[in-house]
């Protein structure tokens, strides 16, 4: 009887030492998200034009119409170059020197003393989602396309004249600008820059029904829908 009890104990010990069947282990799949860093556009400045033949320049042109296609390159207006430089999306070399925003602005100012006022208005419109192109051949500073419209898909909706709030815009000046808008079948847009804040504080769409008031050497535009 004692031998039988010992045998049963040994059997229990052996049974307890048996390993439980291994459970099928599920490996957790780790999803790795690669953050693609958008490369800066490499461009050159020849003293007059900023241009690039890099794929990043063509890609940005396709998506946002920065620049113009010409001779296998993307040619940027000085305003587009300044904007992309300020937004840290482009690297511009002038000879062996890499230009900073203030340096390019100063170079442009040598040819146009009002470049800063014009650039502020350009930047404001671009930040609002409008595509802005130069319009010198129309007799204006800029032509502006409605949101969602790219040059080539439709005509520009406005012509834009940037002015400083301290500028003396006479009735003759305004009338001339309005005639330009009428002749190009576009609406007139005037960007008034607050010199103290250096921001475009007011963008006014001038309609046909318009009252022009001169108050303390400042122009106030009132219009009715």
C-alpha positions as CSV (number, residue, x, y, z in Angstrom):
1,X,0.0,0.0,0.0
2,X,2.9,2.4,0.9
3,X,4.6,1.5,-2.4
4,X,1.4,2.3,-4.3
5,X,1.1,5.7,-2.6
6,X,4.7,6.5,-3.5
7,X,4.1,5.6,-7.1
8,X,1.0,7.8,-7.2
9,X,3.0,10.8,-5.8
10,X,5.8,10.3,-8.4
11,X,3.1,10.2,-11.1
12,X,1.7,13.5,-9.8
13,X,5.1,15.2,-9.8
14,X,5.8,14.1,-13.3
15,X,2.4,15.3,-14.4
16,X,2.9,18.7,-12.8
17,X,6.3,19.1,-14.5
18,X,4.7,18.8,-18.0
19,X,4.7,22.1,-19.8
20,X,1.4,23.5,-21.0
21,X,1.1,23.6,-24.7
22,X,2.5,26.8,-26.1
23,X,0.0,29.3,-27.3
24,X,0.3,30.7,-30.7
25,X,2.0,34.0,-30.3
26,X,0.7,36.9,-32.5
27,X,3.4,39.2,-33.5
28,X,2.2,42.8,-33.5
29,X,3.0,44.4,-36.7
30,X,4.6,47.8,-36.1
31,X,3.6,50.4,-38.7
32,X,6.4,52.7,-39.4
33,X,5.6,56.0,-41.0
34,X,8.3,57.6,-43.0
35,X,8.4,61.4,-42.8
36,X,9.4,62.6,-46.2
37,X,11.3,65.9,-45.9
38,X,10.5,68.1,-48.8
39,X,13.8,69.3,-50.3
40,X,14.3,73.0,-50.9
41,X,14.3,74.3,-54.4
42,X,17.8,75.0,-55.6
43,X,17.8,78.2,-57.7
44,X,20.2,80.8,-59.0
45,X,20.0,84.6,-59.4
46,X,21.8,86.2,-62.3
47,X,21.3,89.7,-61.2
48,X,17.9,90.0,-62.9
49,X,16.0,86.7,-62.8
50,X,15.7,83.8,-60.3
51,X,15.4,80.4,-62.0
52,X,15.7,76.7,-61.3
53,X,15.7,73.6,-63.4
54,X,15.3,71.2,-60.5
55,X,12.4,68.7,-60.2
56,X,11.2,70.4,-57.0
57,X,10.7,73.6,-58.9
58,X,8.5,71.9,-61.5
59,X,6.6,70.0,-58.8
60,X,5.7,73.3,-57.0
61,X,4.8,74.9,-60.3
62,X,2.4,72.1,-61.1
63,X,0.7,72.3,-57.7
64,X,0.8,76.0,-56.9
65,X,1.9,77.8,-60.1
66,X,4.9,79.4,-58.6
67,X,7.0,80.7,-61.5
68,X,6.7,80.3,-65.3
69,X,8.0,77.6,-67.6
70,X,10.6,78.9,-70.0
71,X,13.4,77.2,-71.8
72,X,13.4,74.1,-69.7
73,X,13.5,76.1,-66.4
74,X,11.1,77.6,-63.9
75,X,11.5,81.4,-64.0
76,X,10.4,83.3,-60.8
77,X,9.3,86.9,-60.5
78,X,11.2,88.7,-57.8
79,X,8.0,88.6,-55.6
80,X,7.7,84.8,-55.9
81,X,11.4,84.4,-55.1
82,X,11.1,86.6,-52.0
83,X,8.0,84.8,-50.9
84,X,9.5,81.3,-51.3
85,X,12.7,82.5,-49.6
86,X,10.8,83.9,-46.6
87,X,8.9,80.7,-46.3
88,X,12.1,78.7,-46.4
89,X,11.2,76.7,-49.5
90,X,14.0,77.9,-51.8
91,X,17.7,78.3,-51.7
92,X,19.0,81.1,-54.0
93,X,22.6,81.5,-55.0
94,X,24.1,84.6,-56.5
95,X,27.4,83.4,-57.8
96,X,28.9,81.5,-54.9
97,X,26.9,83.4,-52.3
98,X,23.7,82.1,-50.8
99,X,21.2,84.9,-50.6
100,X,19.1,85.7,-47.5
101,X,15.7,87.3,-47.7
102,X,16.9,90.8,-46.7
103,X,19.7,90.7,-49.2
104,X,17.5,89.8,-52.1
105,X,15.0,92.5,-51.0
106,X,17.8,95.1,-50.9
107,X,19.0,94.1,-54.4
108,X,15.4,94.4,-55.7
109,X,15.0,97.8,-53.9
110,X,17.8,99.2,-56.0
111,X,15.5,99.0,-59.0
112,X,12.2,99.6,-57.3
113,X,12.0,101.8,-54.2
114,X,8.4,100.5,-53.6
115,X,9.3,96.8,-53.7
116,X,8.5,96.3,-50.0
117,X,5.0,97.7,-50.3
118,X,4.4,95.6,-53.3
119,X,5.8,92.5,-51.7
120,X,3.6,92.9,-48.6
121,X,0.5,93.0,-50.7
122,X,1.7,90.0,-52.8
123,X,2.4,88.0,-49.7
124,X,-0.9,88.8,-48.2
125,X,-2.8,87.6,-51.3
126,X,-0.7,84.4,-51.5
127,X,-1.3,83.7,-47.9
128,X,-5.0,84.0,-48.5
129,X,-4.8,81.3,-51.2
130,X,-4.8,83.4,-54.4
131,X,-2.4,82.9,-57.2
132,X,-0.7,86.2,-58.0
133,X,1.2,87.0,-61.2
134,X,2.8,90.2,-62.5
135,X,0.7,92.3,-64.8
136,X,3.0,94.9,-66.3
137,X,1.8,94.2,-69.8
138,X,-1.7,95.1,-68.6
139,X,-0.6,98.3,-67.1
140,X,-1.0,97.1,-63.5
141,X,1.3,95.6,-60.9
142,X,-0.4,92.2,-60.4
143,X,-3.1,90.0,-61.8
144,X,-4.9,87.8,-59.3
145,X,-6.7,84.5,-60.0
146,X,-9.7,83.3,-58.0
147,X,-9.1,80.6,-55.5
148,X,-8.9,77.2,-57.1
149,X,-8.1,78.7,-60.5
150,X,-4.6,78.3,-62.1
151,X,-3.2,80.4,-64.9
152,X,-4.0,78.6,-68.2
153,X,-7.3,77.2,-66.8
154,X,-9.1,80.6,-66.9
155,X,-8.3,84.3,-67.0
156,X,-7.4,86.4,-63.9
157,X,-10.3,87.9,-62.1
158,X,-8.7,91.0,-60.8
159,X,-5.8,93.4,-61.5
160,X,-4.1,94.6,-58.3
161,X,-2.4,97.9,-57.5
162,X,-0.5,98.1,-54.2
163,X,-0.4,101.5,-52.5
164,X,0.9,102.8,-49.2
165,X,-1.6,104.4,-46.8
166,X,0.5,107.5,-47.0
167,X,0.4,107.8,-50.8
168,X,-1.6,110.6,-52.4
169,X,-3.9,108.8,-54.8
170,X,-5.7,111.4,-56.7
171,X,-9.0,111.0,-58.5
172,X,-7.1,111.1,-61.8
173,X,-4.9,108.2,-60.6
174,X,-7.9,106.2,-59.5
175,X,-9.7,106.8,-62.7
176,X,-6.7,105.7,-64.7
177,X,-6.5,102.5,-62.8
178,X,-10.2,101.9,-63.2
179,X,-9.9,102.3,-67.0
180,X,-7.1,99.7,-67.0
181,X,-9.4,97.3,-65.2
182,X,-12.2,98.0,-67.6
183,X,-10.0,97.6,-70.7
184,X,-8.8,94.2,-69.5
185,X,-12.3,93.1,-68.5
186,X,-11.1,92.6,-64.9
187,X,-12.2,94.0,-61.5
188,X,-10.0,96.5,-59.8
189,X,-8.3,95.5,-56.5
190,X,-6.3,98.0,-54.5
191,X,-4.0,96.8,-51.7
192,X,-3.5,99.5,-49.1
193,X,-0.5,98.9,-46.8
194,X,-0.3,100.1,-43.3
195,X,3.2,101.5,-43.0
196,X,3.3,101.3,-39.3
197,X,2.4,97.7,-39.0
198,X,4.0,96.7,-42.4
199,X,1.0,94.6,-43.1
200,X,-1.6,94.6,-45.8
201,X,-4.5,95.7,-43.7
202,X,-7.1,96.4,-46.4
203,X,-7.9,94.9,-49.7
204,X,-10.8,96.5,-51.4
205,X,-12.7,95.3,-54.5
206,X,-13.8,98.3,-56.4
207,X,-17.2,97.9,-58.0
208,X,-19.0,100.1,-60.6
209,X,-21.1,101.8,-57.9
210,X,-18.4,103.5,-55.9
211,X,-18.1,106.7,-53.8
212,X,-14.6,108.1,-53.3
213,X,-14.0,110.3,-50.2
214,X,-10.9,112.2,-49.3
215,X,-10.5,112.5,-45.5
216,X,-7.3,113.8,-43.9
217,X,-5.3,112.9,-46.9
218,X,-6.5,109.3,-46.7
219,X,-8.6,107.6,-49.3
220,X,-11.7,105.7,-48.2
221,X,-13.4,103.5,-50.7
222,X,-17.1,102.8,-50.2
223,X,-18.9,100.4,-52.5
224,X,-22.3,98.8,-52.8
225,X,-23.0,95.3,-53.9
